[in-house]
Amino acid sequence: GINAEYGGTELNMSGGDTQDDQPKKQSKETNLINRSEKKKQNEGTATIKDQQVSELKPDNKEKEKEVLKQKEHSTNSGSSLTVILFRLLVIFFISLAITITAYEFTIDDTSPFHLPQTLINHLEKGGFIPLYINGEELKVFYLNSVPRQKGRGESEVVLLLHGVPSSTYQYRKVIDVLSTAGVQAVSFDFPGLGFSQKPNKDIYSWSSLSHIIEEVISALELGPVHLVAHDIAGPIATEFAIKNPELVRSLTLTNTFLDVGNFKPPFPMFLFRIPVVNQLFFHLFASPVLSPVVLPIFRLLGAHSLSADDASAYISLLRYNKGKTAFLSIMNSFNLTQAHSSFLREGLRQQSFPLQYITSRDDIISRTLR
């Protein structure tokens, strides 16, 4: 090429590199090589990390699966334990019911001689009147006190009507008090309860039992009476009073209900209304073996002064003369319709005889009679 010297600087006109440019070129090449190697190293490192992550991911999945399996196992174990306990409880109660039922077959509950002495004394104070329902005889146990200082027919007559699971035994003390006060006190066992006959027939509806009241008044020639009704006898006596106002001097309701359409059977009453369960519960509830357990239940439901002897007496009367079928029929014959509520409410409004009610906790009669 042509070399020229200009301003003390040698110019290379041939286009080739000068000696000063060669070290710079080598430096650039070295930098490019270093960058390439670093890039490869970084790519290698990233590849290793990806491999490590990919190798770790299956482990994490397996761990998650193991955790889920453990949770499922613990949940299944808890559920299995609950099921086992429930099954054991069911087996226990079924076995208990079978044992009690087998034991009951050894008891002659058609005879009064196995009854507690208090019930034998109660039986001896009363008598039986034959009623004829649908052409068939029905024996009903009753108590009819002789008023002191007055004879029958010379005093007011009070007819005391019991509920469930009760009988005339409920009024034994009240009858003595009324008799001492010069009042003729009468009470009878509704069919299916107490000492009255317990036929396996369809005579336990409220309407049928209200007709029994009329038959008893007629058979004993009581004339117009003062009615006192407790528990389910409330709607039964009210229906009778509405249909037979000429036989009613007054009506007293206590611890009962008339708003039958809105009535919800409480525990343990609703258990006697469930098929199959009621059979089992009757054997548990009315068993002489479990009477010590029944007593606290009575007291919990409000009968705080009930003695062990009285609890045993009520249980014995419930069982007496094969009373299970009749009792369960009564418990499943409630007329809890709104139509019957209207009948009782409107029927009472049209009557002129005195009406009173004795309130108790959670009483709903006042709301019914508004």
C-alpha positions as CSV (number, residue, x, y, z in Angstrom):
1,G,0.0,0.0,0.0
2,I,0.9,3.7,0.0
3,N,2.3,4.9,3.2
4,A,2.1,8.7,4.0
5,E,3.1,10.6,7.0
6,Y,0.7,13.3,8.0
7,G,0.9,15.3,11.2
8,G,3.3,12.8,12.7
9,T,0.9,10.0,12.2
10,E,1.5,7.1,9.9
11,L,-1.5,6.2,7.9
12,N,-2.1,2.7,6.4
13,M,-3.9,3.2,3.2
14,S,-3.9,-0.5,2.3
15,G,-6.8,-1.4,4.7
16,G,-4.8,-3.8,6.8
17,D,-4.5,-3.9,10.6
18,T,-1.8,-2.0,12.3
19,Q,0.4,-3.3,14.9
20,D,-1.6,-1.4,17.6
21,D,-4.9,-3.0,16.5
22,Q,-3.8,-6.6,16.9
23,P,-3.8,-6.7,20.8
24,K,-7.3,-5.2,20.8
25,K,-8.6,-7.8,18.4
26,Q,-7.1,-10.6,20.5
27,S,-8.8,-9.0,23.6
28,K,-12.2,-9.0,21.9
29,E,-11.8,-12.6,20.8
30,T,-10.9,-13.6,24.3
31,N,-14.0,-11.8,25.7
32,L,-16.2,-13.5,23.2
33,I,-14.7,-16.9,24.2
34,N,-15.2,-16.1,27.9
35,R,-18.8,-15.1,27.3
36,S,-19.5,-18.2,25.3
37,E,-18.0,-20.4,28.0
38,K,-20.0,-18.6,30.7
39,K,-23.2,-19.0,28.7
40,K,-22.5,-22.7,28.4
41,Q,-21.8,-22.9,32.1
42,N,-25.0,-21.0,32.9
43,E,-27.0,-23.3,30.6
44,G,-25.4,-26.3,32.2
45,T,-26.2,-25.0,35.6
46,A,-29.8,-24.3,34.6
47,T,-30.0,-27.8,33.1
48,I,-28.7,-29.3,36.4
49,K,-31.2,-27.2,38.4
50,D,-34.1,-28.3,36.1
51,Q,-33.0,-31.9,36.5
52,Q,-32.8,-31.5,40.2
53,V,-36.3,-29.8,40.3
54,S,-37.7,-32.5,38.1
55,E,-36.1,-35.1,40.3
56,L,-37.6,-33.5,43.4
57,K,-41.1,-33.0,42.0
58,P,-41.9,-36.7,41.9
59,D,-40.8,-36.9,45.5
60,N,-43.1,-34.0,46.5
61,K,-46.0,-35.7,44.7
62,E,-45.3,-38.9,46.5
63,K,-45.1,-37.1,49.8
64,E,-48.4,-35.3,49.0
65,K,-50.0,-38.7,48.2
66,E,-48.7,-40.1,51.4
67,V,-50.2,-37.1,53.4
68,L,-53.5,-37.5,51.6
69,K,-53.5,-41.3,52.3
70,Q,-52.8,-40.6,56.0
71,K,-55.6,-38.1,56.2
72,E,-58.0,-40.5,54.4
73,H,-56.9,-43.2,56.7
74,S,-57.4,-41.1,59.8
75,T,-60.8,-40.0,58.5
76,N,-61.8,-43.5,57.6
77,S,-60.6,-44.7,61.0
78,G,-62.7,-42.1,62.8
79,S,-65.7,-42.9,60.7
80,S,-65.2,-46.6,61.2
81,L,-64.9,-46.1,64.9
82,T,-68.2,-44.2,65.0
83,V,-69.9,-46.9,62.9
84,I,-68.5,-49.6,65.2
85,L,-69.7,-47.7,68.4
86,F,-73.1,-47.1,66.8
87,R,-73.5,-50.8,65.9
88,L,-72.4,-51.9,69.4
89,L,-74.9,-49.5,70.9
90,V,-77.7,-50.9,68.7
91,I,-76.7,-54.5,69.5
92,F,-76.6,-53.6,73.2
93,F,-80.2,-52.2,73.2
94,I,-81.5,-55.0,71.0
95,S,-79.9,-57.6,73.3
96,L,-81.3,-55.7,76.3
97,A,-84.8,-55.7,74.8
98,I,-84.6,-59.4,73.9
99,T,-83.4,-60.2,77.5
100,I,-86.2,-58.1,79.1
101,T,-88.8,-59.5,76.7
102,A,-87.7,-63.1,77.5
103,Y,-87.9,-62.2,81.2
104,E,-91.3,-60.7,80.8
105,F,-92.7,-64.0,79.5
106,T,-91.9,-65.5,82.9
107,I,-94.2,-62.9,84.5
108,D,-97.9,-63.6,84.8
109,D,-99.1,-60.0,84.3
110,T,-102.7,-61.1,83.9
111,S,-102.9,-61.8,87.6
112,P,-103.1,-59.1,90.3
113,F,-101.2,-61.2,92.8
114,H,-97.8,-60.2,91.4
115,L,-98.6,-56.5,91.8
116,P,-97.2,-54.3,94.6
117,Q,-99.2,-54.2,97.7
118,T,-100.2,-50.6,97.2
119,L,-101.9,-51.6,93.9
120,I,-103.7,-54.5,95.5
121,N,-105.1,-52.1,98.1
122,H,-106.1,-49.7,95.4
123,L,-107.8,-52.5,93.5
124,E,-109.8,-53.6,96.6
125,K,-111.2,-50.0,97.0
126,G,-112.8,-50.0,93.5
127,G,-114.9,-52.2,91.4
128,F,-115.8,-53.0,87.7
129,I,-118.8,-51.9,85.7
130,P,-119.7,-53.7,82.5
131,L,-120.1,-51.4,79.5
132,Y,-121.4,-52.5,76.1
133,I,-119.5,-51.0,73.2
134,N,-120.6,-52.1,69.7
135,G,-122.5,-55.0,71.3
136,E,-119.5,-56.4,73.2
137,E,-118.9,-56.2,76.9
138,L,-116.1,-54.1,78.2
139,K,-115.2,-54.1,81.9
140,V,-114.0,-50.8,83.3
141,F,-112.4,-50.3,86.7
142,Y,-113.7,-47.3,88.7
143,L,-113.6,-45.7,92.2
144,N,-116.7,-44.1,93.7
145,S,-116.2,-42.5,97.1
146,V,-119.0,-42.1,99.6
147,P,-119.0,-38.4,100.8
148,R,-118.6,-38.1,104.5
149,Q,-121.6,-36.4,106.3
150,K,-123.6,-36.9,103.1
151,G,-124.7,-39.9,101.0
152,R,-124.6,-40.5,97.3
153,G,-127.0,-38.3,95.4
154,E,-126.9,-35.6,98.1
155,S,-123.7,-33.8,97.0
156,E,-121.9,-32.5,94.0
157,V,-120.2,-35.1,91.8
158,V,-116.7,-34.6,90.5
159,L,-115.5,-37.0,87.8
160,L,-111.7,-37.1,87.6
161,L,-110.2,-38.2,84.3
162,H,-106.6,-39.3,84.0
163,G,-104.0,-39.1,81.2
164,V,-101.2,-41.4,80.0
165,P,-99.4,-43.4,81.1
166,S,-101.7,-43.1,84.2
167,S,-104.9,-44.4,85.8
168,T,-107.2,-43.9,88.7
169,Y,-104.1,-44.5,90.9
170,Q,-103.2,-40.9,90.1
171,Y,-106.2,-39.6,91.9
172,R,-106.2,-41.9,95.0
173,K,-105.2,-39.1,97.4
174,V,-107.4,-36.5,95.7
175,I,-110.5,-38.7,96.1
176,D,-109.9,-39.0,99.8
177,V,-109.6,-35.2,100.2
178,L,-112.8,-34.5,98.2
179,S,-114.7,-37.2,100.1
180,T,-113.6,-35.6,103.4
181,A,-114.9,-32.2,102.0
182,G,-118.3,-33.8,101.4
183,V,-117.9,-34.2,97.6
184,Q,-118.7,-37.4,95.8
185,A,-115.5,-38.1,93.8
186,V,-115.5,-40.6,91.0
187,S,-112.8,-41.8,88.7
188,F,-112.4,-44.6,86.2
189,D,-109.6,-46.2,84.2
190,F,-109.9,-45.6,80.5
191,P,-109.9,-48.8,78.5
192,G,-106.4,-49.9,77.7
193,L,-105.0,-48.4,81.0
194,G,-104.9,-49.3,84.7
195,F,-107.2,-52.2,85.7
196,S,-109.7,-51.7,82.9
197,Q,-110.0,-54.3,80.2
198,K,-107.5,-53.9,77.3
199,P,-109.0,-55.3,74.2
200,N,-107.0,-55.4,71.0
201,K,-109.6,-53.5,69.1
202,D,-110.0,-50.1,67.5
203,I,-111.6,-48.3,70.5
204,Y,-108.8,-46.0,71.5
205,S,-109.5,-42.9,69.4
206,W,-110.2,-39.7,71.3
207,S,-113.8,-39.7,70.0
208,S,-114.3,-43.3,71.2
209,L,-112.8,-42.5,74.6
210,S,-115.1,-39.5,75.0
211,H,-118.0,-41.8,74.4
212,I,-116.8,-44.0,77.2
213,I,-117.2,-41.0,79.6
214,E,-120.9,-40.8,78.6
215,E,-121.3,-44.6,79.1
216,V,-119.7,-44.5,82.6
217,I,-121.9,-41.5,83.7
218,S,-125.0,-43.4,82.5
219,A,-124.0,-46.8,84.1
220,L,-123.3,-45.2,87.5
221,E,-126.3,-42.8,87.3
222,L,-124.2,-39.9,88.2
223,G,-126.2,-37.2,86.4
224,P,-124.5,-33.8,85.6
225,V,-120.9,-33.8,86.9
226,H,-118.0,-31.5,87.4
227,L,-115.3,-32.7,85.0
228,V,-111.6,-32.5,85.9
229,A,-109.4,-33.6,83.1
230,H,-105.6,-34.0,83.1
231,D,-103.1,-34.6,80.2
232,I,-104.7,-36.2,77.1
233,A,-108.0,-36.3,79.0
234,G,-108.2,-32.6,78.3
235,P,-109.2,-32.8,74.6
236,I,-111.2,-36.0,75.3
237,A,-113.3,-34.4,78.1
238,T,-113.7,-31.2,76.0
239,E,-115.1,-33.2,73.1
240,F,-117.5,-35.0,75.5
241,A,-118.6,-31.6,77.1
242,I,-119.3,-30.1,73.7
243,K,-121.4,-33.0,72.6
244,N,-123.1,-33.5,76.0
245,P,-123.4,-30.1,77.7
246,E,-126.5,-31.2,79.6
247,L,-124.2,-33.7,81.5
248,V,-121.6,-31.1,82.5
249,R,-121.8,-28.7,85.5
250,S,-118.3,-27.4,84.9
251,L,-115.1,-28.2,83.2
252,T,-111.6,-28.0,84.8
253,L,-108.5,-28.5,82.6
254,T,-105.1,-29.1,84.1
255,N,-101.7,-29.7,82.5
256,T,-103.2,-30.4,79.2
257,F,-103.5,-29.0,75.7
258,L,-106.4,-28.1,73.3
259,D,-104.5,-26.6,70.4
260,V,-104.1,-30.1,69.1
261,G,-103.2,-29.0,65.6
262,N,-100.0,-27.4,66.8
263,F,-99.1,-29.9,69.5
264,K,-95.7,-31.6,69.2
265,P,-95.4,-34.8,71.2
266,P,-92.5,-34.3,73.7
267,F,-89.9,-36.8,74.7
268,P,-90.5,-39.6,75.5
269,M,-94.1,-39.5,74.1
270,F,-93.0,-39.3,70.5
271,L,-90.9,-42.5,70.8
272,F,-94.1,-44.4,71.4
273,R,-95.4,-43.2,68.1
274,I,-92.6,-44.5,65.9
275,P,-93.2,-48.0,64.4
276,V,-90.8,-50.7,65.7
277,V,-89.0,-48.2,67.9
278,N,-92.2,-48.0,70.1
279,Q,-92.1,-51.8,70.7
280,L,-88.5,-51.7,71.8
281,F,-89.0,-48.5,73.9
282,F,-92.1,-50.0,75.7
283,H,-90.1,-53.0,76.9
284,L,-87.4,-50.7,78.2
285,F,-89.8,-48.1,79.7
286,A,-92.3,-50.6,81.3
287,S,-89.8,-53.2,82.5
288,P,-89.7,-53.9,86.2
289,V,-86.0,-54.5,85.8
290,L,-85.4,-50.9,84.7
291,S,-87.9,-49.2,87.1
292,P,-84.9,-47.6,88.9
293,V,-84.0,-46.0,85.6
294,V,-87.5,-44.8,84.8
295,L,-87.9,-43.0,88.1
296,P,-85.3,-40.3,87.2
297,I,-87.0,-39.8,83.8
298,F,-90.3,-39.2,85.6
299,R,-88.6,-36.7,87.9
300,L,-86.8,-35.0,85.0
301,L,-90.2,-34.5,83.3
302,G,-91.6,-32.7,86.4
303,A,-92.8,-35.4,88.8
304,H,-90.3,-34.3,91.4
305,S,-92.2,-35.8,94.4
306,L,-92.7,-39.2,92.8
307,S,-91.5,-42.1,95.0
308,A,-89.9,-45.3,93.9
309,D,-92.9,-47.2,95.0
310,D,-95.3,-45.0,93.0
311,A,-93.1,-45.3,89.9
312,S,-93.1,-49.1,90.2
313,A,-96.9,-48.9,90.6
314,Y,-97.4,-46.9,87.4
315,I,-95.1,-49.3,85.5
316,S,-96.9,-52.3,86.8
317,L,-100.3,-50.9,85.7
318,L,-99.0,-50.1,82.3
319,R,-97.9,-53.7,81.8
320,Y,-100.9,-55.2,83.6
321,N,-103.1,-57.6,81.6
322,K,-100.9,-57.4,78.5
323,G,-101.2,-53.6,78.2
324,K,-98.5,-53.0,75.5
325,T,-100.8,-53.3,72.5
326,A,-103.6,-51.2,74.0
327,F,-101.2,-48.5,75.3
328,L,-99.4,-48.1,71.9
329,S,-102.8,-47.9,70.2
330,I,-103.8,-45.0,72.4
331,M,-100.5,-43.2,71.8
332,N,-101.0,-43.5,68.0
333,S,-104.7,-42.5,68.0
334,F,-104.2,-38.8,68.8
335,N,-106.3,-36.5,66.6
336,L,-103.8,-33.8,66.0
337,T,-105.5,-32.0,63.1
338,Q,-106.2,-28.3,62.6
339,A,-109.9,-29.3,62.0
340,H,-110.1,-30.8,65.5
341,S,-108.5,-27.7,67.0
342,S,-111.2,-25.6,65.4
343,F,-113.9,-28.0,66.7
344,L,-112.7,-27.8,70.3
345,R,-112.1,-24.0,70.2
346,E,-115.4,-23.1,68.5
347,G,-117.3,-25.7,70.5
348,L,-116.2,-24.3,73.8
349,R,-117.1,-20.8,72.9
350,Q,-120.7,-21.8,72.4
351,Q,-121.0,-23.4,75.9
352,S,-122.5,-21.8,79.0
353,F,-121.0,-24.1,81.7
354,P,-118.1,-22.7,83.8
355,L,-114.7,-23.4,82.4
356,Q,-111.4,-23.1,84.3
357,Y,-107.9,-24.2,83.6
358,I,-104.9,-24.6,85.9
359,T,-101.8,-23.3,84.2
360,S,-98.4,-25.0,84.2
361,R,-95.1,-24.2,82.7
362,D,-95.2,-23.7,78.9
363,D,-99.0,-23.8,79.1
364,I,-100.8,-23.2,75.8
365,I,-104.4,-23.5,76.8
366,S,-104.8,-19.7,77.3
367,R,-103.6,-19.2,73.7
368,T,-106.1,-21.8,72.5
369,L,-109.1,-20.2,74.2
370,R,-108.6,-16.6,73.0
